[in-house]
């Protein structure tokens, strides 16, 4: 009986809370709209060489650096 009454009270409070007006949001008075001085807006960024792309796109260098494939024995062969 107590659980039922507690459940109804909880549902009623949640329902009443949903009917409340949303909290008001304070308006900005322009203090946040002023730009920060001393920080450059745009900087000239020079493109850097992409070493990964230059290395991995060179077919001859890939073949020279490739590890030779090792011959793998089957698990059923060998001593034992």
VEXZA-44471 format. One record per atom (N, C-alpha, C, O, CB): atom name; residue in one letter; x, y, z; residue number from 0. Coordinates in Angstrom, 2 decimals. Glycine has a CB too. Layout:
N
+------+------+---------+---------+---------+------+
: voke : gulo :    east :   north :      up : lonu :
+------+------+---------+---------+---------+------+
:   CA :    A :       X :       Y :       Z :  NUM :
...
+------+------+---------+---------+---------+------+
This chain:
80
+------+------+---------+---------+---------+------+
: voke : gulo :    east :   north :      up : lonu :
+------+------+---------+---------+---------+------+
:    N :    X :    0.82 :   -1.18 :    0.00 :    0 :
:   CA :    X :    0.00 :    0.00 :    0.00 :    0 :
:    C :    X :    0.88 :    1.26 :    0.00 :    0 :
:    O :    X :    0.60 :    2.23 :   -0.71 :    0 :
:   CB :    X :   -0.94 :   -0.01 :    1.21 :    0 :
:    N :    X :    1.94 :    1.23 :    0.81 :    1 :
:   CA :    X :    2.83 :    2.39 :    0.87 :    1 :
:    C :    X :    3.55 :    2.60 :   -0.45 :    1 :
:    O :    X :    3.75 :    3.73 :   -0.88 :    1 :
:   CB :    X :    3.84 :    2.21 :    2.00 :    1 :
:    N :    X :    3.96 :    1.49 :   -1.09 :    2 :
:   CA :    X :    4.67 :    1.61 :   -2.37 :    2 :
:    C :    X :    3.76 :    2.22 :   -3.42 :    2 :
:    O :    X :    4.21 :    3.00 :   -4.26 :    2 :
:   CB :    X :    5.17 :    0.23 :   -2.83 :    2 :
:    N :    X :    2.49 :    1.86 :   -3.40 :    3 :
:   CA :    X :    1.55 :    2.40 :   -4.37 :    3 :
:    C :    X :    1.36 :    3.90 :   -4.16 :    3 :
:    O :    X :    1.36 :    4.67 :   -5.12 :    3 :
:   CB :    X :    0.21 :    1.68 :   -4.29 :    3 :
:    N :    X :    1.21 :    4.30 :   -2.92 :    4 :
:   CA :    X :    1.04 :    5.72 :   -2.61 :    4 :
:    C :    X :    2.30 :    6.50 :   -2.98 :    4 :
:    O :    X :    2.22 :    7.59 :   -3.55 :    4 :
:   CB :    X :    0.70 :    5.92 :   -1.10 :    4 :
:    N :    X :    3.46 :    5.94 :   -2.66 :    5 :
:   CA :    X :    4.73 :    6.58 :   -2.99 :    5 :
:    C :    X :    4.89 :    6.71 :   -4.51 :    5 :
:    O :    X :    5.38 :    7.72 :   -5.00 :    5 :
:   CB :    X :    5.90 :    5.80 :   -2.38 :    5 :
:    N :    X :    4.49 :    5.68 :   -5.24 :    6 :
:   CA :    X :    4.58 :    5.72 :   -6.69 :    6 :
:    C :    X :    3.68 :    6.81 :   -7.26 :    6 :
:    O :    X :    4.10 :    7.54 :   -8.15 :    6 :
:   CB :    X :    4.21 :    4.34 :   -7.29 :    6 :
:    N :    X :    2.44 :    6.94 :   -6.75 :    7 :
:   CA :    X :    1.52 :    7.98 :   -7.23 :    7 :
:    C :    X :    2.05 :    9.37 :   -6.90 :    7 :
:    O :    X :    1.93 :   10.28 :   -7.73 :    7 :
:   CB :    X :    0.13 :    7.78 :   -6.62 :    7 :
:    N :    X :    2.61 :    9.55 :   -5.76 :    8 :
:   CA :    X :    3.17 :   10.85 :   -5.39 :    8 :
:    C :    X :    4.35 :   11.20 :   -6.29 :    8 :
:    O :    X :    4.48 :   12.34 :   -6.74 :    8 :
:   CB :    X :    3.61 :   10.86 :   -3.90 :    8 :
:    N :    X :    5.19 :   10.22 :   -6.56 :    9 :
:   CA :    X :    6.36 :   10.45 :   -7.43 :    9 :
:    C :    X :    5.91 :   10.82 :   -8.84 :    9 :
:    O :    X :    6.46 :   11.74 :   -9.44 :    9 :
:   CB :    X :    7.26 :    9.20 :   -7.47 :    9 :
:    N :    X :    4.93 :   10.11 :   -9.37 :   10 :
:   CA :    X :    4.43 :   10.39 :  -10.72 :   10 :
:    C :    X :    3.80 :   11.78 :  -10.76 :   10 :
:    O :    X :    3.96 :   12.51 :  -11.74 :   10 :
:   CB :    X :    3.41 :    9.32 :  -11.17 :   10 :
:    N :    X :    3.07 :   12.13 :   -9.71 :   11 :
:   CA :    X :    2.43 :   13.45 :   -9.66 :   11 :
:    C :    X :    3.48 :   14.56 :   -9.62 :   11 :
:    O :    X :    3.32 :   15.57 :  -10.30 :   11 :
:   CB :    X :    1.50 :   13.55 :   -8.43 :   11 :
:    N :    X :    4.53 :   14.39 :   -8.84 :   12 :
:   CA :    X :    5.58 :   15.40 :   -8.76 :   12 :
:    C :    X :    6.31 :   15.54 :  -10.09 :   12 :
:    O :    X :    6.65 :   16.65 :  -10.51 :   12 :
:   CB :    X :    6.57 :   15.05 :   -7.66 :   12 :
:    N :    X :    6.56 :   14.42 :  -10.75 :   13 :
:   CA :    X :    7.21 :   14.49 :  -12.05 :   13 :
:    C :    X :    6.32 :   15.19 :  -13.06 :   13 :
:    O :    X :    6.81 :   15.98 :  -13.88 :   13 :
:   CB :    X :    7.57 :   13.09 :  -12.55 :   13 :
:    N :    X :    5.02 :   14.92 :  -13.02 :   14 :
:   CA :    X :    4.08 :   15.57 :  -13.92 :   14 :
:    C :    X :    4.02 :   17.06 :  -13.67 :   14 :
:    O :    X :    3.99 :   17.84 :  -14.62 :   14 :
:   CB :    X :    2.71 :   14.97 :  -13.77 :   14 :
:    N :    X :    4.00 :   17.48 :  -12.41 :   15 :
:   CA :    X :    3.97 :   18.90 :  -12.09 :   15 :
:    C :    X :    5.29 :   19.59 :  -12.48 :   15 :
:    O :    X :    5.29 :   20.74 :  -12.90 :   15 :
:   CB :    X :    3.69 :   19.10 :  -10.61 :   15 :
:    N :    X :    6.40 :   18.88 :  -12.32 :   16 :
:   CA :    X :    7.70 :   19.45 :  -12.69 :   16 :
:    C :    X :    7.78 :   19.66 :  -14.20 :   16 :
:    O :    X :    8.45 :   20.59 :  -14.66 :   16 :
:   CB :    X :    8.84 :   18.53 :  -12.23 :   16 :
:    N :    X :    7.11 :   18.82 :  -14.97 :   17 :
:   CA :    X :    7.14 :   18.95 :  -16.42 :   17 :
:    C :    X :    6.34 :   20.17 :  -16.88 :   17 :
:    O :    X :    6.57 :   20.68 :  -17.97 :   17 :
:   CB :    X :    6.60 :   17.69 :  -17.08 :   17 :
:    N :    X :    5.42 :   20.63 :  -16.08 :   18 :
:   CA :    X :    4.59 :   21.78 :  -16.43 :   18 :
:    C :    X :    5.24 :   23.11 :  -16.11 :   18 :
:    O :    X :    4.71 :   24.16 :  -16.48 :   18 :
:   CB :    X :    3.27 :   21.69 :  -15.73 :   18 :
:    N :    X :    6.37 :   23.10 :  -15.46 :   19 :
:   CA :    X :    7.05 :   24.34 :  -15.07 :   19 :
:    C :    X :    7.59 :   25.04 :  -16.31 :   19 :
:    O :    X :    7.86 :   24.40 :  -17.32 :   19 :
:   CB :    X :    8.19 :   24.05 :  -14.08 :   19 :
:    N :    X :    7.76 :   26.38 :  -16.22 :   20 :
:   CA :    X :    8.37 :   27.14 :  -17.29 :   20 :
:    C :    X :    9.87 :   26.83 :  -17.29 :   20 :
:    O :    X :   10.46 :   26.62 :  -16.24 :   20 :
:   CB :    X :    8.11 :   28.67 :  -17.12 :   20 :
:    N :    X :   10.49 :   26.82 :  -18.48 :   21 :
:   CA :    X :   11.94 :   26.58 :  -18.51 :   21 :
:    C :    X :   12.68 :   27.73 :  -17.86 :   21 :
:    O :    X :   12.20 :   28.86 :  -17.83 :   21 :
:   CB :    X :   12.42 :   26.38 :  -19.96 :   21 :
:    N :    X :   13.84 :   27.44 :  -17.35 :   22 :
:   CA :    X :   14.66 :   28.46 :  -16.70 :   22 :
:    C :    X :   15.05 :   29.53 :  -17.71 :   22 :
:    O :    X :   15.33 :   29.21 :  -18.86 :   22 :
:   CB :    X :   15.92 :   27.83 :  -16.05 :   22 :
:    N :    X :   15.08 :   30.75 :  -17.29 :   23 :
:   CA :    X :   15.43 :   31.84 :  -18.19 :   23 :
:    C :    X :   16.95 :   31.85 :  -18.40 :   23 :
:    O :    X :   17.72 :   31.57 :  -17.48 :   23 :
:   CB :    X :   14.94 :   33.20 :  -17.64 :   23 :
:    N :    X :   17.35 :   32.19 :  -19.60 :   24 :
:   CA :    X :   18.76 :   32.25 :  -19.95 :   24 :
:    C :    X :   19.15 :   33.72 :  -19.95 :   24 :
:    O :    X :   18.53 :   34.52 :  -20.64 :   24 :
:   CB :    X :   19.04 :   31.57 :  -21.35 :   24 :
:    N :    X :   20.17 :   34.10 :  -19.20 :   25 :
:   CA :    X :   20.56 :   35.51 :  -19.17 :   25 :
:    C :    X :   21.11 :   35.94 :  -20.52 :   25 :
:    O :    X :   21.84 :   35.19 :  -21.18 :   25 :
:   CB :    X :   21.62 :   35.77 :  -18.07 :   25 :
:    N :    X :   20.75 :   37.14 :  -20.93 :   26 :
:   CA :    X :   21.22 :   37.66 :  -22.21 :   26 :
:    C :    X :   22.60 :   38.28 :  -22.02 :   26 :
:    O :    X :   22.91 :   38.83 :  -20.97 :   26 :
:   CB :    X :   20.22 :   38.70 :  -22.80 :   26 :
:    N :    X :   23.41 :   38.17 :  -23.06 :   27 :
:   CA :    X :   24.75 :   38.75 :  -23.00 :   27 :
:    C :    X :   24.66 :   40.24 :  -23.29 :   27 :
:    O :    X :   23.87 :   40.67 :  -24.13 :   27 :
:   CB :    X :   25.70 :   38.06 :  -24.01 :   27 :
:    N :    X :   25.46 :   41.01 :  -22.60 :   28 :
:   CA :    X :   25.44 :   42.45 :  -22.79 :   28 :
:    C :    X :   26.50 :   42.91 :  -23.79 :   28 :
:    O :    X :   26.82 :   44.10 :  -23.85 :   28 :
:   CB :    X :   25.65 :   43.15 :  -21.47 :   28 :
:    N :    X :   27.04 :   42.01 :  -24.56 :   29 :
:   CA :    X :   28.04 :   42.36 :  -25.56 :   29 :
:    C :    X :   29.45 :   42.13 :  -25.09 :   29 :
:    O :    X :   30.39 :   42.32 :  -25.86 :   29 :
:   CB :    X :   27.87 :   43.78 :  -25.97 :   29 :
:    N :    X :   29.64 :   41.74 :  -23.85 :   30 :
:   CA :    X :   30.99 :   41.53 :  -23.32 :   30 :
:    C :    X :   31.67 :   40.37 :  -24.02 :   30 :
:    O :    X :   32.89 :   40.40 :  -24.21 :   30 :
:   CB :    X :   30.95 :   41.29 :  -21.82 :   30 :
:    N :    X :   30.93 :   39.36 :  -24.40 :   31 :
:   CA :    X :   31.52 :   38.20 :  -25.05 :   31 :
:    C :    X :   31.69 :   38.41 :  -26.55 :   31 :
:    O :    X :   32.38 :   37.63 :  -27.21 :   31 :
:   CB :    X :   30.65 :   36.97 :  -24.80 :   31 :
:    N :    X :   31.08 :   39.46 :  -27.10 :   32 :
:   CA :    X :   31.12 :   39.68 :  -28.54 :   32 :
:    C :    X :   32.39 :   40.40 :  -28.99 :   32 :
:    O :    X :   32.65 :   40.46 :  -30.19 :   32 :
:   CB :    X :   29.91 :   40.46 :  -28.97 :   32 :
:    N :    X :   33.18 :   40.95 :  -28.07 :   33 :
:   CA :    X :   34.38 :   41.68 :  -28.45 :   33 :
:    C :    X :   35.50 :   40.69 :  -28.76 :   33 :
:    O :    X :   35.72 :   39.75 :  -28.00 :   33 :
:   CB :    X :   34.81 :   42.66 :  -27.33 :   33 :
:    N :    X :   36.21 :   40.90 :  -29.87 :   34 :
:   CA :    X :   37.29 :   39.99 :  -30.23 :   34 :
:    C :    X :   38.48 :   40.15 :  -29.29 :   34 :
:    O :    X :   38.71 :   41.23 :  -28.74 :   34 :
:   CB :    X :   37.73 :   40.22 :  -31.67 :   34 :
:    N :    X :   39.23 :   39.09 :  -29.11 :   35 :
:   CA :    X :   40.43 :   39.12 :  -28.28 :   35 :
:    C :    X :   41.57 :   39.66 :  -29.12 :   35 :
:    O :    X :   41.81 :   39.18 :  -30.23 :   35 :
:   CB :    X :   40.77 :   37.69 :  -27.71 :   35 :
:    N :    X :   42.26 :   40.66 :  -28.60 :   36 :
:   CA :    X :   43.35 :   41.27 :  -29.35 :   36 :
:    C :    X :   44.66 :   40.56 :  -29.03 :   36 :
:    O :    X :   44.84 :   40.02 :  -27.94 :   36 :
:   CB :    X :   43.47 :   42.78 :  -29.02 :   36 :
:    N :    X :   45.55 :   40.56 :  -29.99 :   37 :
:   CA :    X :   46.85 :   39.95 :  -29.80 :   37 :
:    C :    X :   46.96 :   38.56 :  -30.40 :   37 :
:    O :    X :   48.06 :   38.01 :  -30.50 :   37 :
:   CB :    X :   47.16 :   39.88 :  -28.34 :   37 :
:    N :    X :   45.85 :   37.98 :  -30.81 :   38 :
:   CA :    X :   45.87 :   36.67 :  -31.44 :   38 :
:    C :    X :   45.58 :   36.86 :  -32.92 :   38 :
:    O :    X :   44.50 :   37.33 :  -33.28 :   38 :
:   CB :    X :   44.84 :   35.69 :  -30.77 :   38 :
:    N :    X :   46.51 :   36.50 :  -33.79 :   39 :
:   CA :    X :   46.26 :   36.68 :  -35.22 :   39 :
:    C :    X :   45.12 :   35.79 :  -35.69 :   39 :
:    O :    X :   45.02 :   34.62 :  -35.31 :   39 :
:   CB :    X :   47.54 :   36.39 :  -36.03 :   39 :
:    N :    X :   44.26 :   36.36 :  -36.52 :   40 :
:   CA :    X :   43.10 :   35.62 :  -37.01 :   40 :
:    C :    X :   43.53 :   34.55 :  -37.99 :   40 :
:    O :    X :   43.05 :   33.42 :  -37.93 :   40 :
:   CB :    X :   42.09 :   36.57 :  -37.66 :   40 :
:    N :    X :   44.42 :   34.90 :  -38.88 :   41 :
:   CA :    X :   44.88 :   33.91 :  -39.84 :   41 :
:    C :    X :   46.40 :   33.98 :  -39.94 :   41 :
:    O :    X :   46.99 :   35.06 :  -39.92 :   41 :
:   CB :    X :   44.23 :   34.14 :  -41.24 :   41 :
:    N :    X :   47.00 :   32.83 :  -40.03 :   42 :
:   CA :    X :   48.44 :   32.76 :  -40.18 :   42 :
:    C :    X :   48.73 :   32.00 :  -41.46 :   42 :
:    O :    X :   48.01 :   31.08 :  -41.84 :   42 :
:   CB :    X :   49.11 :   32.06 :  -38.94 :   42 :
:    N :    X :   49.80 :   32.41 :  -42.11 :   43 :
:   CA :    X :   50.18 :   31.72 :  -43.33 :   43 :
:    C :    X :   50.89 :   30.44 :  -42.94 :   43 :
:    O :    X :   51.97 :   30.48 :  -42.35 :   43 :
:   CB :    X :   51.07 :   32.62 :  -44.24 :   43 :
:    N :    X :   50.31 :   29.33 :  -43.25 :   44 :
:   CA :    X :   50.87 :   28.02 :  -42.92 :   44 :
:    C :    X :   51.46 :   27.43 :  -44.19 :   44 :
:    O :    X :   50.77 :   27.21 :  -45.18 :   44 :
:   CB :    X :   49.79 :   27.07 :  -42.29 :   44 :
:    N :    X :   52.74 :   27.18 :  -44.13 :   45 :
:   CA :    X :   53.39 :   26.59 :  -45.29 :   45 :
:    C :    X :   53.18 :   25.08 :  -45.28 :   45 :
:    O :    X :   53.33 :   24.45 :  -44.23 :   45 :
:   CB :    X :   54.91 :   26.93 :  -45.31 :   45 :
:    N :    X :   52.84 :   24.50 :  -46.42 :   46 :
:   CA :    X :   52.63 :   23.05 :  -46.45 :   46 :
:    C :    X :   53.94 :   22.31 :  -46.19 :   46 :
:    O :    X :   54.99 :   22.67 :  -46.73 :   46 :
:   CB :    X :   52.04 :   22.62 :  -47.81 :   46 :
:    N :    X :   53.86 :   21.28 :  -45.38 :   47 :
:   CA :    X :   55.03 :   20.48 :  -45.07 :   47 :
:    C :    X :   55.02 :   19.23 :  -45.95 :   47 :
:    O :    X :   53.97 :   18.79 :  -46.41 :   47 :
:   CB :    X :   55.07 :   20.09 :  -43.57 :   47 :
:    N :    X :   56.19 :   18.69 :  -46.17 :   48 :
:   CA :    X :   56.29 :   17.48 :  -46.98 :   48 :
:    C :    X :   55.72 :   16.31 :  -46.20 :   48 :
:    O :    X :   56.04 :   16.13 :  -45.02 :   48 :
:   CB :    X :   57.76 :   17.21 :  -47.40 :   48 :
:    N :    X :   54.90 :   15.53 :  -46.85 :   49 :
:   CA :    X :   54.29 :   14.37 :  -46.23 :   49 :
:    C :    X :   55.22 :   13.18 :  -46.45 :   49 :
:    O :    X :   55.19 :   12.55 :  -47.51 :   49 :
:   CB :    X :   52.85 :   14.10 :  -46.81 :   49 :
:    N :    X :   56.05 :   12.89 :  -45.44 :   50 :
:   CA :    X :   57.03 :   11.83 :  -45.59 :   50 :
:    C :    X :   56.36 :   10.46 :  -45.69 :   50 :
:    O :    X :   56.87 :    9.57 :  -46.37 :   50 :
:   CB :    X :   58.00 :   11.84 :  -44.42 :   50 :
:    N :    X :   55.26 :   10.29 :  -45.04 :   51 :
:   CA :    X :   54.57 :    9.00 :  -45.10 :   51 :
:    C :    X :   54.12 :    8.70 :  -46.52 :   51 :
:    O :    X :   54.33 :    7.61 :  -47.04 :   51 :
:   CB :    X :   53.36 :    8.97 :  -44.14 :   51 :
:    N :    X :   53.50 :    9.70 :  -47.15 :   52 :
:   CA :    X :   52.99 :    9.50 :  -48.49 :   52 :
:    C :    X :   54.12 :    9.30 :  -49.49 :   52 :
:    O :    X :   54.03 :    8.46 :  -50.38 :   52 :
:   CB :    X :   52.12 :   10.67 :  -48.92 :   52 :
:    N :    X :   55.20 :   10.08 :  -49.34 :   53 :
:   CA :    X :   56.31 :    9.95 :  -50.29 :   53 :
:    C :    X :   57.00 :    8.60 :  -50.14 :   53 :
:    O :    X :   57.47 :    8.04 :  -51.14 :   53 :
:   CB :    X :   57.33 :   11.09 :  -50.08 :   53 :
:    N :    X :   57.07 :    8.06 :  -48.93 :   54 :
:   CA :    X :   57.72 :    6.76 :  -48.72 :   54 :
:    C :    X :   56.82 :    5.61 :  -49.18 :   54 :
:    O :    X :   57.28 :    4.69 :  -49.86 :   54 :
:   CB :    X :   58.08 :    6.59 :  -47.24 :   54 :
:    N :    X :   55.57 :    5.66 :  -48.80 :   55 :
:   CA :    X :   54.67 :    4.54 :  -49.09 :   55 :
:    C :    X :   54.18 :    4.51 :  -50.53 :   55 :
:    O :    X :   53.62 :    3.51 :  -50.97 :   55 :
:   CB :    X :   53.50 :    4.59 :  -48.17 :   55 :
:    N :    X :   54.36 :    5.59 :  -51.27 :   56 :
:   CA :    X :   53.94 :    5.58 :  -52.67 :   56 :
:    C :    X :   55.09 :    5.24 :  -53.61 :   56 :
:    O :    X :   54.87 :    5.12 :  -54.82 :   56 :
:   CB :    X :   53.34 :    6.93 :  -53.05 :   56 :
:    N :    X :   56.31 :    5.07 :  -53.10 :   57 :
:   CA :    X :   57.47 :    4.71 :  -53.91 :   57 :
:    C :    X :   57.55 :    3.19 :  -53.98 :   57 :
:    O :    X :   57.94 :    2.55 :  -53.01 :   57 :
:   CB :    X :   58.79 :    5.32 :  -53.33 :   57 :
:    N :    X :   57.17 :    2.62 :  -55.12 :   58 :
:   CA :    X :   57.09 :    1.17 :  -55.29 :   58 :
:    C :    X :   58.46 :    0.50 :  -55.13 :   58 :
:    O :    X :   58.56 :   -0.55 :  -54.50 :   58 :
:   CB :    X :   56.51 :    0.83 :  -56.66 :   58 :
:    N :    X :   59.51 :    1.10 :  -55.70 :   59 :
:   CA :    X :   60.84 :    0.49 :  -55.61 :   59 :
:    C :    X :   61.33 :    0.44 :  -54.17 :   59 :
:    O :    X :   61.93 :   -0.55 :  -53.76 :   59 :
:   CB :    X :   61.83 :    1.27 :  -56.47 :   59 :
:    N :    X :   61.09 :    1.49 :  -53.41 :   60 :
:   CA :    X :   61.52 :    1.53 :  -52.02 :   60 :
:    C :    X :   60.72 :    0.53 :  -51.18 :   60 :
:    O :    X :   61.27 :   -0.07 :  -50.25 :   60 :
:   CB :    X :   61.36 :    2.95 :  -51.45 :   60 :
:    N :    X :   59.46 :    0.34 :  -51.50 :   61 :
:   CA :    X :   58.65 :   -0.64 :  -50.78 :   61 :
:    C :    X :   59.16 :   -2.07 :  -51.02 :   61 :
:    O :    X :   59.24 :   -2.87 :  -50.09 :   61 :
:   CB :    X :   57.17 :   -0.54 :  -51.21 :   61 :
:    N :    X :   59.50 :   -2.36 :  -52.25 :   62 :
:   CA :    X :   60.01 :   -3.70 :  -52.58 :   62 :
:    C :    X :   61.36 :   -3.93 :  -51.90 :   62 :
:    O :    X :   61.61 :   -5.03 :  -51.40 :   62 :
:   CB :    X :   60.14 :   -3.88 :  -54.11 :   62 :
:    N :    X :   62.23 :   -2.91 :  -51.89 :   63 :
:   CA :    X :   63.55 :   -3.05 :  -51.28 :   63 :
:    C :    X :   63.44 :   -3.23 :  -49.76 :   63 :
:    O :    X :   64.25 :   -3.95 :  -49.17 :   63 :
:   CB :    X :   64.42 :   -1.82 :  -51.60 :   63 :
:    N :    X :   62.47 :   -2.60 :  -49.13 :   64 :
:   CA :    X :   62.34 :   -2.66 :  -47.68 :   64 :
:    C :    X :   61.47 :   -3.82 :  -47.21 :   64 :
:    O :    X :   61.35 :   -4.07 :  -46.01 :   64 :
:   CB :    X :   61.78 :   -1.36 :  -47.16 :   64 :
:    N :    X :   60.84 :   -4.52 :  -48.15 :   65 :
:   CA :    X :   59.91 :   -5.59 :  -47.78 :   65 :
:    C :    X :   60.65 :   -6.75 :  -47.13 :   65 :
:    O :    X :   61.76 :   -7.10 :  -47.54 :   65 :
:   CB :    X :   59.13 :   -6.08 :  -49.00 :   65 :
:    N :    X :   60.04 :   -7.33 :  -46.14 :   66 :
:   CA :    X :   60.59 :   -8.49 :  -45.45 :   66 :
:    C :    X :   60.29 :   -9.73 :  -46.29 :   66 :
:    O :    X :   59.15 :   -9.92 :  -46.72 :   66 :
:   CB :    X :   60.00 :   -8.63 :  -43.99 :   66 :
:    N :    X :   61.30 :  -10.57 :  -46.55 :   67 :
:   CA :    X :   61.03 :  -11.77 :  -47.36 :   67 :
:    C :    X :   60.07 :  -12.71 :  -46.63 :   67 :
:    O :    X :   60.13 :  -12.86 :  -45.41 :   67 :
:   CB :    X :   62.35 :  -12.51 :  -47.69 :   67 :
:    N :    X :   59.20 :  -13.33 :  -47.39 :   68 :
:   CA :    X :   58.23 :  -14.24 :  -46.79 :   68 :
:    C :    X :   58.93 :  -15.49 :  -46.29 :   68 :
:    O :    X :   59.77 :  -16.06 :  -46.98 :   68 :
:   CB :    X :   57.13 :  -14.61 :  -47.80 :   68 :
:    N :    X :   58.59 :  -15.91 :  -45.08 :   69 :
:   CA :    X :   59.16 :  -17.11 :  -44.50 :   69 :
:    C :    X :   58.26 :  -18.29 :  -44.78 :   69 :
:    O :    X :   57.03 :  -18.18 :  -44.78 :   69 :
:   CB :    X :   59.38 :  -16.95 :  -42.98 :   69 :
:    N :    X :   58.90 :  -19.42 :  -45.04 :   70 :
:   CA :    X :   58.13 :  -20.63 :  -45.31 :   70 :
:    C :    X :   57.63 :  -21.20 :  -43.97 :   70 :
:    O :    X :   58.42 :  -21.43 :  -43.06 :   70 :
:   CB :    X :   59.00 :  -21.68 :  -46.08 :   70 :
:    N :    X :   56.34 :  -21.41 :  -43.87 :   71 :
:   CA :    X :   55.73 :  -21.86 :  -42.63 :   71 :
:    C :    X :   55.46 :  -23.36 :  -42.74 :   71 :
:    O :    X :   54.84 :  -23.82 :  -43.70 :   71 :
:   CB :    X :   54.42 :  -21.06 :  -42.32 :   71 :
:    N :    X :   55.94 :  -24.10 :  -41.74 :   72 :
:   CA :    X :   55.67 :  -25.53 :  -41.73 :   72 :
:    C :    X :   54.29 :  -25.80 :  -41.20 :   72 :
:    O :    X :   53.79 :  -25.08 :  -40.34 :   72 :
:   CB :    X :   56.71 :  -26.27 :  -40.90 :   72 :
:    N :    X :   53.67 :  -26.83 :  -41.72 :   73 :
:   CA :    X :   52.36 :  -27.22 :  -41.21 :   73 :
:    C :    X :   52.53 :  -27.80 :  -39.81 :   73 :
:    O :    X :   53.58 :  -28.37 :  -39.50 :   73 :
:   CB :    X :   51.67 :  -28.26 :  -42.16 :   73 :
:    N :    X :   51.54 :  -27.66 :  -38.98 :   74 :
:   CA :    X :   51.63 :  -28.14 :  -37.61 :   74 :
:    C :    X :   51.68 :  -29.66 :  -37.53 :   74 :
:    O :    X :   52.16 :  -30.22 :  -36.54 :   74 :
:   CB :    X :   50.47 :  -27.62 :  -36.80 :   74 :
:    N :    X :   51.18 :  -30.32 :  -38.54 :   75 :
:   CA :    X :   51.16 :  -31.78 :  -38.51 :   75 :
:    C :    X :   52.50 :  -32.38 :  -38.94 :   75 :
:    O :    X :   52.70 :  -33.58 :  -38.75 :   75 :
:   CB :    X :   50.05 :  -32.31 :  -39.40 :   75 :
:    N :    X :   53.41 :  -31.61 :  -39.51 :   76 :
:   CA :    X :   54.68 :  -32.15 :  -39.94 :   76 :
:    C :    X :   55.75 :  -31.85 :  -38.90 :   76 :
:    O :    X :   55.56 :  -31.00 :  -38.03 :   76 :
:   CB :    X :   55.08 :  -31.59 :  -41.31 :   76 :
:    N :    X :   56.87 :  -32.53 :  -38.99 :   77 :
:   CA :    X :   57.98 :  -32.29 :  -38.09 :   77 :
:    C :    X :   58.12 :  -33.43 :  -37.07 :   77 :
:    O :    X :   57.36 :  -34.40 :  -37.09 :   77 :
:   CB :    X :   57.79 :  -30.95 :  -37.36 :   77 :
:    N :    X :   59.09 :  -33.28 :  -36.20 :   78 :
:   CA :    X :   59.37 :  -34.33 :  -35.21 :   78 :
:    C :    X :   58.30 :  -34.32 :  -34.14 :   78 :
:    O :    X :   57.78 :  -33.26 :  -33.77 :   78 :
:   CB :    X :   60.78 :  -34.13 :  -34.58 :   78 :
:    N :    X :   57.97 :  -35.50 :  -33.64 :   79 :
:   CA :    X :   57.07 :  -35.59 :  -32.49 :   79 :
:    C :    X :   55.82 :  -36.22 :  -32.84 :   79 :
:    O :    X :   54.95 :  -36.38 :  -31.99 :   79 :
:   CB :    X :   56.80 :  -34.29 :  -31.92 :   79 :
+------+------+---------+---------+---------+------+
